[in-house]
Amino acid sequence: MEQLYVLGTGNAQATRCYNTCFAVRDGEEYFLVDAGGGNGILTVLEDMEVPLDHIHHIFVTHEHNDHILGMVWMIRMIATSILKGKYEGNLYIYCHDGLVDTIRTLCSLTIQKKFCDCIGSRILLVPVQDGDQKHILDYDVTFFDILSTKARQFGFTTTLKNGRRLTCAGDEPYNPGCEAYVAGSDWLLHEAFCLYGDRERFKPYEKHHSTVKEACELAENLHIPNLVLWHTEDKDIKNRKRNYTAEGNEYYSGRLFVPDDREILDL
C-alpha cells in the first residue's frame, strides 16, 4: 500500500512542530519532498523508522530556509554512508535549475569536502523545468512551476499505482495558471497558514499564503476528493487538527486531513 509519511507540518516560524516536508512510501523505498530547516529531519525520519539507505530520490521545491537547509544534513548523512560502503546506488536530488548551485554552495560552506565530493558522483543534482517528467520509484512524476509570487518554486503531480493522482501544490495558494496540473487530482497537498477567523492575527495574505477557508473552497471548486492541509502556524498546536477540520468542513465536502507531524496517511 502506498502511504504518505507526514514528516513536518509547520510554517517557517514553527517551533512546536517541524517544518512542512513529507515522503511518499512505495514498498520499502521513499520519495522525500523537502527536508525542513535543520537536522530535525534526522530525528523525524528515525522516529518514523525511515532508513536513510531507503531514500534514493529527493525533491527540493524551493530555496526558502524551512525547505532547503535540512538538505545539508541529508547530504552529509547519506554521503557518510556512501563513504562507509553502506549506501547502495545513487541519491538523486531534483530541483529547478536555479537551485543546483544553491545546494552546492550551502554544502561547500557547511560540510567537509569529502562529503561534498560525493555530489556529482553518487549524489546527483537533477535540474527540472516546468512540465518535465521523471521516472521516480514506480511513478512518472511531472514537475511544474507553481508561479510563485515570492521565490521560484515547483510542485509535482503523479499517478499512484492505485490509479489516483497525487498533486503537491507547493507552499503558496493554488494559481489558476497551474490548472492543467492540479485539476482532476484525487489528492491535493495544499498550504493553509491559519484559520480564516485568525487572519488579522497571523496576516497570511502579507506572506502570500491562504487560510483554511480559502484552501477548502479551492478544493471544493476543483472537485478534489482528498485534501491535506499543512504549512500552518502552530500557536495552538494541540487544538489545530480539531479547529482546522471544523472550519474546513464548512466549505469542503470531501475528505479533509489536517495531519500532525509523524502521521502516516494511506493513499
N, C-alpha and C positions, 0 to 999 in steps of 0.2 A: 504494500500500500504506500502510495506517495503521501508525504507529510510535509507540512510547513513548520519548521523549527523557528519559533519566535525568540530571538536572542536578546533583543532590546526593543523598547517601545517609546523611549523618551526623546524630547527635542534636544537641541544643542545645550541648553542650560539645565537639563535634568540632573538631579543629584540623588533622587530616591529610586531611580531605575536607570538602566544602561541606555545609551543612545540607540536609536532605531536601526536594527540590522536583522537579517534573517537568513535561513538556509532552506533550500528545497532538498528533501531527502528522497533518493531513489535507490532502494535496496540498501547497500552498505556505503554508498557514496553520497556526497553532499555538494550542492552548488551554493556557495556562500555569496550573499549580496551585501556589500559594505562590511565594515568591521568596527564601527563606532569610533570613539575618540581616544582610546587608550588601551592599556593592557588588560582592562576589564573583559575584553573579548576572550582572553585565555581562560579566565575564571568561568565565564558563562559556558563556553564550549566544554570545559572539564565537568561542570555541574550537569550538563545535558548529555554527557558521555558521547561527545562527538570527537573522535580521534583526528588529530591533525593529518595523519597519513591517509585519511579517507576524504580529504579535501584536495581536489586537483583542479578546481575551477572556481574563480572568484570574479565577481563583477563589482567595480567601483563606480558608483553613479555620478559623483561629482567631487569637487575639491574642498568642500567645507570640512572643518576640523572634526566635527562629530560623525563624519562618514569615512574619512580617509586616514586619520592618524593611527587607528588600530591596525592598518595595513602594515605599518612598520614592524609591529610586533608579530603579525602573521608571517611576514617575510623572514624576520630574524629566526623565528622558531622553526619554520619549515626548512630554511637554509641550514640551520643547525642539524636537523635530521638528515638532510641530504649529505652533509659533510661526514656524518657518522655512519652513512650507509643504511639508514633506517627508513628512508622515504623512497618508494618506488615510483618511477615515471616522472613526469614534469608537472609543475604548477603553472597554470595558465591564468593570467590576470587580464580581464577585459576592461577597457575603459575608452572614453573618447580620446581622440588623438592629442588633445591638449593636456591630458593628464599623464602621459607617458613620462615626460621629462620631470613633472612634478613628483611623481612617485620615486623616480631615480634619485632626484635631488634630496628628498626627505630621507631616504635610506642612506645616501652618501654622507649626510650631515649628522646622522644619529646612530648608525650601527657600523660595526667593524668591516673593513674592506673584504675580509674573507667571506663574509655573508653577502656583501654587495656583488662580489664576483660571480655569485650564482645567478644573478639577473642577466639574462641573455644566453645562458647555457641551459640550466634546469628550471629556472623561474623566468617565464616568458611573458612579456608585456604585449598584449594584443590590442592594437587600436581598432576601434569600430566607428563606422559612420552611420548616419541616420538611415535606417532601413536595412542595414547589414544583418545577415543571418549567419549564426554559428551553430555547429552541432556540439552540444554540451551534454554530457552523460547520454541519455537516450532521447534528448529533446532537440528540436530545431528552434533555437531562440532567436527572435528578431529584436534587435535593439532600435530604439527610436529617441530622437531629440524631443524632450518634453516642452521645449520652447520656454525655458525658464526666464523669469524677469530679473534674476539676480546673477547666478553663475551658470555657465553652460552645464546642462545636466541631461543624462539619458535615463530612460526606463527600458523595460523589455516586456515582451509578450511571448507566450509559448503554449503549445497544446500538450497537455499531460497524456499519459498512457490511457487514462480512462475517457479520453475524448474531450475533457473540459479544458477551457482556455483560461490561463492564469496571466494576469497583467499587473505589473508593478508600475505605478504612475509617478514614482519619484516622491519628493517631499514638498511639492507645491501643488496648488489646486489644478485639477484637470484643465487643460487648454483645449478648446474645441478643434484647434488645428491638429490635434492628435487623435481625432475621432476614428480614423481608419485603423488605428492600433488598439484602441480601447473598447469601442462599441462591439458588442457581441461576446464580451468576456463573461465567463462563468464565475470567476473570482477576480475581484479588483482590490488591490492593496493601495490604500489612499491615506494621506495625512489628514489629521483633524486636530488642530492646535489646542482647541479648548471648546467648552460648551458655548452655544450661542449667547446664553444668558451671562456669560463671563467675558464677552468680547470687549467691553470697556476696560476691564481689569487687565487682560492679557494682550490686547491690541493685536490680534492675529493679522489684520489686513496690512498693518505697517510692516510686518515681517513677510508679507506675500504668502500667507497661509490662510486656511479656511477653518470654519467651525464645524462641529458635528452636524448641525442642521444642514449646512450647505453641502457637505460631503454626502450626506444621506439623500438630499434632494437630487444631487447629481446621479447617484447610483439608481435611484428610482426612475429618473427620466431616461436613463440608458438601459433600463430593464436588466440590471445586474443581479443575478440570483444570490451571490455571496459577496459580502463587503467586509473587509478587515480595516479597522481604523487604528492608527498609531501615530508616532511622531508628535506626542502630546506634551502638555505641561504636566507637572507631577506634584502639585502642591497638596492635593487631596488624594493621594495615590490609593489609599485603602478603599475609597468610595468611587474611584474613577470608572471602573467597569460598570457598576450599577447606574451611575449618573449618566454616563455617555450612552449606555444602552437605552435607558429610559427616554432620553431626548431623541436619539436616533430613530427609535421605533415610532415616533410621531410622524416621521417624514419618509420612512423607508419600510417597505413591506417584505423585503427579502430576509435572508439570514444574516444577522449583524454580529460581528465578532469584535470585541474590544479586549484583546488579549493582554495578559501581564507578561513580564519577562519570564522566559523559560517555559512557556506553554507550547504544546505541540498540537497542531490542528491537522486533522485528516482531510486530505484534499479529494 
